[in-house]
Amino acid sequence: MSGHDRAEEEVRRMLDVPRPPVPPGLVTRSAGRGRAILRRRRAVRAVAWVLLVAAVTAFCVWAAVAEPWAAPPRGTTPPLRGW
């Protein structure tokens, strides 16, 4: 008997025994837990989107006010040459 046949026979023996009874209320508890998990995921996703939008808005306002791409004003005038 090969290893595959032995494993198949063991699985067949496991499936031939009567199945244990499902505890009462298991389905309703599982469904309620699944709904709670989905509700929590939606809330976390909504908070993440709000934070992302707030961060992008804050960055855009800062960039519009500070204009970081503009060259800073020079402190002194360049020397005159060639006069």
Buried (B, 14 or more C-beta within 10 A) or exposed (E): EEEEEEEEEEEEEEEEEEEEEEEEEEEEEEEEEEEEEEEEEEEEEEEEEEEEEEEEEEEEEEEEEEEEEEEEEEEEEEEEEEE
